[in-house]
Amino acid sequence: MPFIARVDGDLCMPFEVDGDDSAICPSCGNRLTIRDSHHRDGAFVARHFLHPTTPPDGCQGGSTGESVEHRRMKSIAASKARSIFDDGTISVESTVDDRRADVLVRFDEIHPRYGSGIAIEVQHQNHAKDIEAVQRDFHSARYSVLWLDSDQYDGYDVSFDAGTLSAWWPTQIPTPDEWSGYHGVIHWLRQHLRPSVELSIPFPDELYSSDHAEIWAEAFYRGYDSNTDGWVTMFSAPVFDSGRTRSEVGVALNSPGWPTIFLRKIQGDTIELRDDSNLYKNRDVLRRIANILKHWDHDQRQNWAERMTNVRHGDWVTVIDTKSPIAHLKLLCHAQSGNPTLTLDDHYENDVSARVDPSMAADSLNSVLQILERIAKIRERERQNRTA
């Protein structure tokens, strides 16, 4: 569809000619007809020139060159403006005072949103215009400015809504210094004061202790949004911390809001983590592990490990071994040293193996168990309320 033609020797756009004008294709020299803007399959088609018969091979319809493409975009914008603003006068390359607009929409009366009109600026491969200066000049004449570029064009249509509109009216609001006719109290109330209001309410230090972990975990559980993507940590506590390596056991909530127990190992920037939601129901396993770690001293663990040759695998002796459909949890002791280790794997990926400090790990596992018991009571109350 050509958007450029010669009429009386001058290059013109469809918007600039009448239906009975003689238009010539600047590319092939054949006669062109003019087709008014219309809708096809629900899409807007701008006013354009048309070859009455099939154009000869190689005819570009005058559609090459940056200046010609700019004309095409302006022509489509002008046609679209005419279809939208039937109460306005549409022109191309018109001036307001000393500023020229690519497409200008003028209103006979002040429009409540756009003012005296809209200056449509079409930017094609040239964004060198001083935007602030252009807007300042048009705003001073009570015109809004609409900026369009190739992103808003689709074939022979353009979306004004997708463009950038700089409305005229915000620039007409006077600054507080320009207000007049008000009582002095009104001016005082409207002065730019931004007083700072701050109030510090320190939380007691004891609220951050592990003794209150259940309170924080319950509040977190009750406020959890089940639409959250992935899972988030409710509580974690160390089972081993050497300074370079830290291992933790904790409770998280997965995306449906179901509690899951995780084992996490942190070495520098490397984090290994596995979790098993079935351990929430199988809390007795965690309780057994906590009791073993709490009551076995080093000599007892070492003597036991040396004697249990029938369950030894290499340098390790299995103390507790439990499997669920999701993961595999084991408590191991080193055959020579008796040092305990927790491992958790999900049957598919490598496991997380974390050395544990027995006393530290026992306390952390008991804290996890207290939180799980509290959650279990909350869920049971919720179930009873639903069935009541």
C-alpha positions in Angstrom: 0.0 0.0 0.0 1.7 3.2 -1.1 1.6 6.2 1.2 3.4 8.6 -1.1 2.3 9.9 -4.5 3.0 12.8 -6.8 0.1 15.2 -7.2 0.8 18.1 -9.6 4.5 17.3 -9.3 4.6 17.4 -5.5 5.1 14.4 -3.2 1.9 14.1 -1.1 0.4 11.8 1.5 -3.1 10.3 1.2 -4.3 12.6 3.9 -3.3 15.7 1.8 -5.2 14.9 -1.4 -8.8 14.8 -2.5 -10.4 11.7 -3.9 -10.6 13.2 -7.4 -7.0 14.4 -7.5 -4.7 12.7 -10.1 -2.1 10.8 -8.2 1.0 9.2 -9.8 3.2 6.5 -8.2 6.7 8.0 -7.8 8.3 4.6 -8.2 6.7 3.2 -11.4 4.9 6.3 -12.8 1.5 4.6 -13.0 -1.7 6.2 -11.9 -2.9 5.6 -8.3 -6.3 5.7 -6.7 -7.1 6.8 -3.2 -8.9 4.5 -0.7 -10.3 6.0 2.5 -9.5 4.7 5.9 -11.6 1.7 7.0 -11.6 -1.4 9.2 -10.7 -4.9 7.9 -11.2 -7.9 10.1 -11.6 -5.6 13.1 -8.3 -3.8 12.4 -7.9 -0.1 11.4 -6.5 0.5 7.9 -5.3 4.1 7.3 -6.2 6.1 4.2 -3.8 5.1 1.4 -3.0 5.1 -2.3 -3.7 2.0 -4.4 -2.5 0.7 -7.7 -5.7 0.0 -9.7 -3.9 -3.0 -11.4 -1.0 -5.1 -10.4 2.1 -2.9 -10.2 5.1 -3.7 -12.3 7.9 -5.8 -10.9 10.3 -3.8 -8.8 7.8 -1.1 -7.9 8.3 0.0 -4.2 5.3 2.2 -4.1 7.4 5.1 -3.0 8.0 3.3 0.3 11.7 3.4 0.5 13.9 5.9 2.3 13.7 7.2 5.9 11.9 10.4 5.0 9.3 8.5 3.1 8.8 6.1 6.0 8.4 9.0 8.3 5.7 10.4 5.9 4.0 7.0 5.9 3.9 7.0 9.8 2.6 10.5 9.9 -0.1 9.7 7.3 -1.3 6.7 9.4 -1.3 8.8 12.5 -3.3 11.5 10.8 -5.9 9.0 9.5 -6.2 7.5 12.9 -6.6 10.9 14.6 -9.4 11.8 12.1 -11.2 8.5 13.0 -11.0 9.2 16.7 -11.4 13.0 17.0 -14.4 13.7 14.9 -14.8 17.0 16.7 -11.3 18.2 15.8 -9.5 19.5 12.8 -6.6 17.3 11.6 -3.6 18.7 9.7 -0.1 17.6 8.8 3.1 19.6 9.4 1.1 22.5 10.9 2.6 25.1 13.3 1.5 26.4 16.7 3.3 29.7 17.2 6.8 28.8 16.2 6.7 25.1 16.8 5.8 22.7 14.0 3.9 19.4 14.7 4.1 16.3 12.6 0.3 15.9 13.0 -1.9 18.5 14.7 -5.4 18.0 16.2 -7.2 21.3 16.9 -10.4 21.6 18.9 -12.9 24.4 18.5 -13.4 24.5 22.3 -11.0 23.6 25.1 -11.0 19.9 25.6 -11.1 18.9 29.4 -8.1 16.6 29.0 -6.2 17.6 25.9 -6.7 21.4 26.0 -6.6 23.3 22.7 -5.5 20.2 20.8 -2.8 17.5 20.5 0.5 17.8 18.8 1.4 14.3 17.6 5.2 13.8 17.2 6.3 10.8 15.2 9.8 9.6 15.8 11.4 7.4 13.2 15.1 6.6 13.6 15.6 10.0 15.0 15.2 10.7 18.7 17.3 13.9 18.6 14.4 16.2 19.3 14.6 18.2 22.5 11.5 16.7 24.2 11.4 19.1 27.0 11.6 22.1 24.7 8.9 20.7 22.4 6.6 20.0 25.3 7.2 23.4 26.9 6.3 25.2 23.7 3.2 23.3 23.0 2.1 23.4 26.7 2.4 27.1 26.7 -0.1 27.2 23.9 -2.4 24.8 25.9 -1.7 21.9 23.6 -0.9 18.3 24.8 1.8 16.3 23.1 1.6 12.7 22.0 4.9 10.9 21.2 4.8 7.9 18.9 7.5 5.6 17.5 7.7 2.4 15.5 6.8 0.3 18.5 3.2 1.7 18.5 2.7 0.9 14.8 1.2 -2.4 13.5 0.9 -2.5 9.7 -1.4 0.2 8.7 -2.6 1.0 12.2 -1.2 2.9 15.2 -2.1 2.7 18.9 -2.4 6.2 20.5 -3.0 4.5 23.9 0.4 2.9 23.7 2.2 6.2 22.9 3.4 8.6 25.6 1.0 11.5 26.3 2.2 14.7 28.0 -1.0 16.4 29.0 -1.0 20.2 29.0 -3.1 20.8 32.1 -0.6 19.8 34.9 1.8 22.5 33.6 -1.0 25.1 34.2 -1.3 24.5 37.9 0.4 27.4 39.7 3.1 26.9 42.2 2.3 27.8 45.9 4.2 31.0 45.4 1.8 32.1 42.7 -1.4 31.4 44.6 -3.3 34.6 45.5 -6.6 35.6 47.0 -6.3 33.2 49.9 -6.2 34.1 53.6 -2.8 33.9 55.2 -3.8 30.8 57.1 -4.4 29.0 53.8 -1.0 29.9 52.5 0.5 28.7 55.8 -1.2 25.4 55.5 -0.1 24.9 51.9 3.6 25.6 52.6 6.0 22.7 51.7 6.7 21.3 55.1 7.7 17.7 55.6 8.0 17.2 59.3 9.5 13.9 60.3 7.5 11.8 62.8 9.5 8.9 64.2 8.8 6.7 67.2 11.1 3.9 68.2 9.6 1.0 70.1 12.3 -1.5 71.0 11.4 -5.2 71.3 12.7 -6.8 74.4 15.8 -8.8 73.7 14.2 -12.0 75.2 11.7 -12.0 72.4 14.5 -12.9 70.0 15.7 -15.9 72.0 15.1 -19.5 71.0 12.6 -19.8 73.9 10.1 -17.7 71.9 10.8 -19.4 68.5 7.3 -21.1 68.8 5.6 -17.8 69.0 7.3 -16.4 65.9 6.7 -19.6 64.0 3.0 -19.7 64.9 2.6 -16.0 63.8 4.4 -16.8 60.5 2.3 -19.9 59.9 -1.0 -18.1 60.5 0.1 -15.2 58.2 1.5 -17.4 55.4 0.0 -16.8 51.9 -0.7 -20.1 50.3 -0.3 -18.5 46.9 3.4 -17.9 47.5 5.6 -19.4 44.9 8.0 -22.0 46.2 8.7 -22.4 49.9 10.0 -20.1 52.7 11.8 -20.7 55.9 9.9 -20.4 59.2 12.7 -21.5 61.6 16.2 -22.8 61.5 18.8 -23.7 64.1 22.4 -25.0 63.9 23.4 -28.6 64.3 27.1 -27.8 63.6 29.1 -24.6 63.2 32.9 -24.6 62.8 33.1 -21.0 61.5 33.9 -22.2 58.0 31.0 -24.7 57.8 27.5 -24.3 59.2 24.8 -26.9 59.1 21.2 -26.3 60.1 17.9 -28.1 60.6 14.7 -26.2 60.2 11.1 -25.9 59.3 9.7 -24.3 56.1 6.3 -24.0 54.4 5.9 -25.2 50.9 3.6 -23.5 48.3 0.4 -25.3 49.5 1.3 -24.2 53.1 2.4 -27.7 54.3 5.3 -27.9 56.8 8.5 -29.5 55.5 11.7 -30.2 57.5 15.0 -29.4 55.8 18.7 -30.0 56.3 21.0 -27.2 55.1 24.8 -27.1 54.8 26.6 -23.8 54.1 30.2 -23.6 53.1 31.2 -20.1 51.9 29.0 -19.3 48.9 27.9 -23.0 48.5 24.6 -24.0 49.9 23.3 -27.6 49.9 19.7 -28.2 50.9 17.2 -31.1 51.0 13.8 -31.3 52.6 11.1 -33.9 53.4 7.5 -32.9 54.2 6.8 -36.5 55.4 8.9 -35.9 58.5 6.2 -33.6 59.7 4.0 -36.7 60.2 6.9 -38.9 61.2 8.1 -36.7 64.1 9.0 -39.8 66.2 12.1 -40.3 64.0 13.3 -36.8 64.8 12.5 -37.3 68.5 14.6 -40.6 68.5 17.5 -38.9 66.8 17.4 -36.0 69.3 17.3 -38.4 72.3 20.3 -40.4 71.0 22.4 -37.3 70.4 21.5 -35.9 73.8 22.3 -39.0 75.9 25.2 -40.6 74.1 28.5 -39.2 75.1 31.6 -39.5 72.9 32.9 -42.8 74.5 29.5 -44.5 74.3 29.2 -43.6 70.6 32.7 -44.8 69.8 32.3 -48.1 71.7 29.0 -48.7 70.0 30.3 -47.9 66.6 33.3 -50.2 67.0 31.0 -53.1 68.0 28.3 -52.7 65.3 30.3 -54.3 62.5 27.2 -55.9 61.0 25.7 -52.5 60.0 29.0 -50.8 58.9 29.3 -49.4 55.4 32.9 -48.4 54.9 33.9 -46.1 57.7 30.3 -45.4 58.8 27.9 -47.2 61.0 24.1 -46.7 60.5 22.3 -45.7 63.7 18.9 -44.7 62.3 17.7 -45.3 58.8 14.3 -44.2 57.7 12.8 -43.7 54.2 9.7 -41.9 53.0 8.3 -41.5 49.4 10.1 -38.2 49.2 13.5 -38.6 51.0 15.9 -40.8 52.9 17.1 -39.7 56.4 20.0 -41.4 58.2 22.0 -40.8 61.4 25.5 -42.2 61.0 28.5 -42.6 63.3 32.1 -42.8 62.2 33.4 -46.2 62.9 36.7 -45.0 64.5 35.9 -41.6 66.0 32.2 -42.1 66.8 31.4 -38.6 65.4 27.8 -38.4 64.3 26.6 -37.2 60.9 23.1 -36.5 59.5 22.3 -37.2 55.8 19.2 -36.4 53.8 18.6 -37.2 50.2 15.5 -37.1 47.9 16.2 -40.3 45.9 17.1 -38.4 42.8 19.9 -35.9 43.7 23.0 -36.1 45.8 22.4 -36.1 49.5 23.3 -33.5 52.1 25.7 -34.8 54.6 26.2 -32.7 57.7 28.4 -33.4 60.6 26.6 -32.6 63.9 27.6 -31.3 67.3 25.5 -33.8 69.4 24.4 -31.3 72.1 23.8 -28.5 69.7 21.9 -30.8 67.3 19.8 -32.3 70.1 18.6 -28.8 71.2 17.9 -27.7 67.7 15.9 -30.8 66.8 13.9 -30.4 70.0 13.1 -26.8 69.0 12.0 -28.1 65.6 9.8 -30.7 67.3 8.2 -28.0 69.5 7.3 -25.9 66.5 5.9 -28.9 64.6 3.8 -29.9 67.6 2.4 -26.3 67.8 1.6 -26.3 64.1 -0.1 -29.7 64.5 -2.4 -28.3 67.2 -3.3 -25.3 65.0 -4.1 -27.6 62.1 -6.2 -29.8 64.3 -8.2 -26.8 65.6 -8.7 -25.6 62.0 -9.9 -29.1 61.1 -12.4 -29.2 64.0 -13.7 -25.7 63.1 -14.3 -26.8 59.5 -16.2 -29.9 60.6 -18.2 -28.2 63.4 
